[in-house]
Amino acid sequence: MPSLQLHQLRVAAVGKLICESVSVPINKNHVILTGLFHDMGNIIKSDLEYFPDFVEPEGIEYWQKIKEEYIQKYGNDSHKAIEMIAREIGLPQGVIDLIDNIGFSHAEDVRDRGSWELKVCIYSDWRVGPRGVLPMEERINEAGKRYAQRSMGDIAQFSAEEFKRIFSACVAIENQLEEIGFNPKDATDERIAPIMENLWNLPVQ
């Protein structure tokens, strides 16, 4: 769906922006590819009625048919579907491993043991909402409320206390990226717009 395409482009662009601003070596190509493809099976779990404008101009019936085709081919688990598609299109194993570890529930492990590539990828996803770049706290709270309403997603499964604990790990990851040279205020829709434009035709390798 175009909305998922834009989300992935934004995440990849934020990731590229971070990679080019920090003082440690990072596999930028893996970060970008992870951003570009990390949600490519998410139509399977999408509530097509939640954002009515996201199904236009084709209409909800068109995208419901696409959703059913995805489920028929890859199953009902969007996470497994993403891995299947990643292998299908030949993404490097390193990228598949990064995609597999993106998610709010992984925050504490990523804070303590994650590679810089994984820290950048997971943080970039936390900065991009359905309609553009957001401060991390606003984005995570938005996703938490949205998924809680539908009783889905890894954010929705946590109690208030668990959410607070894991969110503190998210803040720690942002601080870790700041320590190596990234300024969170630099991630804006304006800053990533030209990066997104250049990523449309990036070859998968």
PLY file of the C-alpha trace (Angstrom):
ply
format ascii 1.0
element vertex 205
property float x
property float y
property float z
element edge 204
property int vertex1
property int vertex2
end_header
0.00 0.00 0.00
1.25 3.54 -0.70
0.97 4.40 3.01
3.25 1.47 3.91
5.64 2.40 1.11
5.90 5.92 2.47
6.41 4.69 6.02
9.24 2.42 4.93
10.83 5.15 2.83
10.69 7.54 5.77
12.24 4.99 8.13
15.03 4.24 5.64
15.65 7.97 5.16
15.86 8.60 8.91
18.24 5.67 9.19
20.46 7.04 6.43
20.43 10.47 8.06
21.59 8.95 11.35
24.30 6.82 9.71
25.76 9.90 8.05
25.81 11.92 11.27
27.49 9.56 13.74
31.14 8.95 14.56
31.18 5.14 14.52
31.27 2.86 11.45
27.81 1.53 10.53
26.72 -0.65 7.61
24.58 2.04 6.01
23.40 -0.20 3.17
21.96 -2.73 5.63
20.27 0.02 7.62
18.67 1.48 4.49
17.49 -1.88 3.15
16.05 -2.77 6.54
14.10 0.48 6.60
12.85 0.01 3.06
11.49 -3.50 3.62
10.80 -3.98 7.34
6.99 -3.71 7.07
6.40 -5.20 3.63
3.97 -7.83 4.93
2.07 -5.54 7.26
-1.01 -5.31 5.06
-1.82 -8.70 6.63
-2.44 -7.07 10.02
-3.67 -3.71 8.75
-7.10 -2.44 9.74
-8.02 -0.99 6.36
-10.81 1.11 7.88
-8.61 2.87 10.46
-7.19 5.45 8.04
-9.86 5.77 5.31
-7.72 8.04 3.13
-4.94 5.41 2.99
-7.07 3.12 0.78
-7.82 5.79 -1.81
-8.06 6.16 -4.76
-8.39 2.38 -5.32
-10.86 1.88 -2.48
-11.13 -0.53 0.43
-12.42 -3.45 -1.63
-9.30 -3.34 -3.83
-6.93 -3.39 -0.85
-8.98 -6.01 0.97
-8.47 -8.28 -2.05
-4.71 -7.63 -1.94
-4.72 -8.35 1.79
-6.50 -11.66 1.23
-3.98 -12.58 -1.48
-1.11 -11.90 0.93
-2.75 -14.04 3.63
-3.37 -16.86 1.18
0.28 -16.82 0.05
2.11 -16.05 3.31
-0.31 -16.85 6.15
-1.85 -14.76 8.93
1.37 -13.91 10.79
2.71 -10.65 9.36
6.10 -11.14 11.05
6.61 -14.53 9.38
5.31 -13.10 6.11
7.90 -10.32 6.17
10.72 -12.86 6.58
9.34 -15.00 3.76
9.14 -12.01 1.42
12.62 -10.85 2.44
14.07 -14.22 1.44
11.94 -14.28 -1.71
13.40 -11.01 -2.99
16.96 -11.91 -1.98
17.70 -9.53 0.87
21.05 -10.20 2.61
20.88 -12.35 5.75
22.21 -9.42 7.78
19.22 -7.34 6.72
16.79 -10.17 7.49
18.29 -10.45 10.97
17.83 -6.70 11.52
14.21 -6.82 10.33
13.55 -9.75 12.66
14.63 -7.73 15.71
12.73 -4.48 15.11
9.94 -3.96 17.61
9.08 -2.27 20.88
9.40 -5.55 22.78
13.07 -5.82 21.76
14.05 -2.44 23.20
15.78 -3.63 26.37
17.84 -6.25 24.56
18.78 -3.79 21.81
19.82 -1.23 24.42
22.11 -3.70 26.16
23.40 -5.93 23.35
22.25 -4.59 20.00
24.61 -3.58 17.21
24.74 0.03 16.11
22.92 -1.05 12.94
20.06 -2.48 14.99
19.93 0.54 17.30
19.63 2.84 14.27
16.97 0.67 12.60
14.76 0.22 15.64
15.05 3.90 16.59
14.30 5.08 13.04
11.09 3.05 13.07
10.14 4.64 16.40
10.49 8.10 14.86
8.08 7.60 11.96
4.32 7.68 12.45
1.59 6.97 9.89
1.87 10.48 8.42
5.47 11.52 8.97
8.34 11.98 11.40
7.46 12.47 15.05
9.35 12.85 18.34
9.98 9.36 19.67
7.67 9.59 22.69
4.78 10.92 20.59
5.24 8.18 18.00
5.38 5.33 20.54
2.37 6.65 22.45
0.43 7.01 19.18
1.20 3.44 18.17
0.40 2.15 21.65
-3.05 3.74 21.66
-3.78 2.60 18.11
-2.78 -1.00 18.70
-4.46 -1.14 22.13
-7.78 -0.26 20.51
-7.36 -3.29 18.26
-5.67 -5.57 20.86
-2.72 -6.21 18.55
0.93 -5.38 18.08
3.80 -5.90 20.49
3.14 -2.56 22.25
-0.45 -3.51 23.15
0.54 -6.60 25.16
2.28 -4.72 28.00
0.93 -3.43 31.29
1.42 0.25 32.15
4.40 -0.65 34.33
6.01 -2.80 31.64
5.40 -0.11 29.04
7.15 2.47 31.23
10.13 0.17 31.75
10.52 -0.63 28.07
10.01 2.98 27.07
12.94 3.90 29.32
15.04 1.52 27.20
13.88 3.39 24.08
15.04 6.66 25.66
18.38 5.04 26.49
18.85 4.02 22.86
18.14 7.57 21.73
20.73 8.77 24.25
23.26 6.24 22.95
22.80 7.59 19.44
23.20 11.14 20.72
26.49 10.14 22.36
27.93 9.16 18.98
26.85 12.34 17.23
23.16 12.18 16.26
20.87 15.08 17.16
17.23 13.86 17.39
16.02 17.31 16.32
17.68 16.76 12.93
15.15 14.08 12.00
12.35 16.04 10.36
10.12 15.58 7.32
11.94 18.44 5.63
15.37 16.92 6.19
14.45 13.47 4.94
12.40 14.53 1.88
15.38 14.64 -0.55
16.77 11.41 0.92
13.44 9.67 0.28
13.46 10.86 -3.31
16.87 9.28 -3.87
15.86 5.99 -2.28
13.02 5.18 -4.71
15.39 3.54 -7.17
17.94 2.04 -4.78
19.02 -1.42 -6.02
18.55 -4.36 -3.63
21.97 -5.91 -2.98
0 1
1 2
2 3
3 4
4 5
5 6
6 7
7 8
8 9
9 10
10 11
11 12
12 13
13 14
14 15
15 16
16 17
17 18
18 19
19 20
20 21
21 22
22 23
23 24
24 25
25 26
26 27
27 28
28 29
29 30
30 31
31 32
32 33
33 34
34 35
35 36
36 37
37 38
38 39
39 40
40 41
41 42
42 43
43 44
44 45
45 46
46 47
47 48
48 49
49 50
50 51
51 52
52 53
53 54
54 55
55 56
56 57
57 58
58 59
59 60
60 61
61 62
62 63
63 64
64 65
65 66
66 67
67 68
68 69
69 70
70 71
71 72
72 73
73 74
74 75
75 76
76 77
77 78
78 79
79 80
80 81
81 82
82 83
83 84
84 85
85 86
86 87
87 88
88 89
89 90
90 91
91 92
92 93
93 94
94 95
95 96
96 97
97 98
98 99
99 100
100 101
101 102
102 103
103 104
104 105
105 106
106 107
107 108
108 109
109 110
110 111
111 112
112 113
113 114
114 115
115 116
116 117
117 118
118 119
119 120
120 121
121 122
122 123
123 124
124 125
125 126
126 127
127 128
128 129
129 130
130 131
131 132
132 133
133 134
134 135
135 136
136 137
137 138
138 139
139 140
140 141
141 142
142 143
143 144
144 145
145 146
146 147
147 148
148 149
149 150
150 151
151 152
152 153
153 154
154 155
155 156
156 157
157 158
158 159
159 160
160 161
161 162
162 163
163 164
164 165
165 166
166 167
167 168
168 169
169 170
170 171
171 172
172 173
173 174
174 175
175 176
176 177
177 178
178 179
179 180
180 181
181 182
182 183
183 184
184 185
185 186
186 187
187 188
188 189
189 190
190 191
191 192
192 193
193 194
194 195
195 196
196 197
197 198
198 199
199 200
200 201
201 202
202 203
203 204
